[in-house]
Amino acid sequence: MSKRENDSFSIEDLMNSFIKENNLSKGMQKIKVKETWNKMMGPGISNHTSSVKLQNKTLIIQLNSSVLREELSYGKDKIIKMMNEELGETLIVKLMLV
């Protein structure tokens, strides 16, 4: 009978290595950005958000309220800063509200 190796790994370490080995980091970042947007903006803004996309460090938010789009456009820099802080890395450089 073979002996069982007694190496212990955390689930987080195993998931991170799986993500790196299978080149899934960009997809995971996109999911994380969408979740962070909904968390940071709350249900009031999330209900008016049709889509959240991350393309080439540009966060593209599609809103179905022109009034909300105008209001959020005044705080673009603050939104970018808050999102990057919540994500823990600089994934967003530009914010487009469409």
C-alpha positions as CSV (number, residue, x, y, z in Angstrom):
1,M,0.0,0.0,0.0
2,S,1.3,3.4,-0.8
3,K,1.6,6.0,1.8
4,R,-0.5,9.1,1.7
5,E,1.4,12.4,1.4
6,N,0.6,14.6,4.4
7,D,0.8,18.0,2.5
8,S,-2.0,20.3,3.3
9,F,-3.2,23.0,1.0
10,S,-5.9,25.6,1.6
11,I,-8.8,25.7,-0.8
12,E,-7.9,29.3,-1.7
13,D,-4.4,28.2,-2.8
14,L,-5.8,25.3,-4.8
15,M,-8.3,27.6,-6.5
16,N,-5.7,30.2,-7.3
17,S,-3.4,27.7,-8.9
18,F,-6.2,26.2,-10.9
19,I,-7.2,29.7,-12.2
20,K,-3.6,30.4,-13.2
21,E,-3.0,27.0,-14.8
22,N,-6.2,27.3,-17.0
23,N,-5.8,31.0,-17.8
24,L,-9.0,32.0,-16.2
25,S,-7.8,35.1,-14.4
26,K,-9.3,37.6,-16.9
27,G,-12.7,36.0,-16.7
28,M,-12.6,35.9,-12.9
29,Q,-11.7,39.6,-12.8
30,K,-14.7,40.4,-15.0
31,I,-17.0,38.5,-12.6
32,K,-15.4,40.2,-9.6
33,V,-15.9,43.6,-11.1
34,K,-19.6,43.0,-11.7
35,E,-20.1,41.8,-8.2
36,T,-18.1,44.8,-6.8
37,W,-20.2,47.2,-8.8
38,N,-23.5,45.8,-7.4
39,K,-22.1,45.8,-3.9
40,M,-20.6,49.3,-4.0
41,M,-23.6,51.0,-5.7
42,G,-26.3,49.2,-3.8
43,P,-29.7,48.1,-5.0
44,G,-30.9,51.5,-6.1
45,I,-28.3,51.9,-8.8
46,S,-28.0,48.2,-9.5
47,N,-31.7,48.0,-10.5
48,H,-31.0,50.6,-13.2
49,T,-27.8,48.9,-14.5
50,S,-28.3,46.8,-17.6
51,S,-24.7,45.6,-18.1
52,V,-21.3,45.8,-16.5
53,K,-18.3,45.1,-18.7
54,L,-14.5,45.3,-18.2
55,Q,-12.6,45.8,-21.5
56,N,-8.9,46.8,-21.6
57,K,-9.0,48.5,-18.2
58,T,-12.2,50.4,-19.1
59,L,-15.3,49.8,-17.1
60,I,-18.4,50.1,-19.3
61,I,-21.6,50.6,-17.4
62,Q,-24.9,50.5,-19.3
63,L,-27.7,52.4,-17.5
64,N,-31.3,52.6,-18.4
65,S,-31.8,56.0,-16.7
66,S,-30.3,59.1,-18.3
67,V,-30.7,61.1,-15.1
68,L,-28.7,58.5,-13.1
69,R,-26.1,58.4,-15.9
70,E,-25.7,62.2,-15.6
71,E,-25.4,62.1,-11.8
72,L,-22.8,59.3,-11.8
73,S,-20.7,61.1,-14.5
74,Y,-19.9,63.8,-11.9
75,G,-18.2,61.3,-9.7
76,K,-16.3,59.1,-12.2
77,D,-12.9,59.5,-10.6
78,K,-14.3,58.7,-7.1
79,I,-16.1,55.6,-8.5
80,I,-12.9,54.4,-10.2
81,K,-10.9,54.9,-7.0
82,M,-13.5,53.1,-4.8
83,M,-13.8,50.2,-7.2
84,N,-10.0,49.7,-7.4
85,E,-9.7,49.8,-3.6
86,E,-12.4,47.2,-3.2
87,L,-10.9,45.0,-5.9
88,G,-7.5,45.3,-4.3
89,E,-5.7,46.1,-7.6
90,T,-5.8,48.7,-10.4
91,L,-8.1,46.9,-12.9
92,I,-10.0,50.1,-13.9
93,V,-8.4,53.2,-15.4
94,K,-11.4,54.6,-17.3
95,L,-15.2,54.6,-16.7
96,M,-17.7,54.9,-19.5
97,L,-21.4,55.4,-18.6
98,V,-23.6,54.5,-21.6
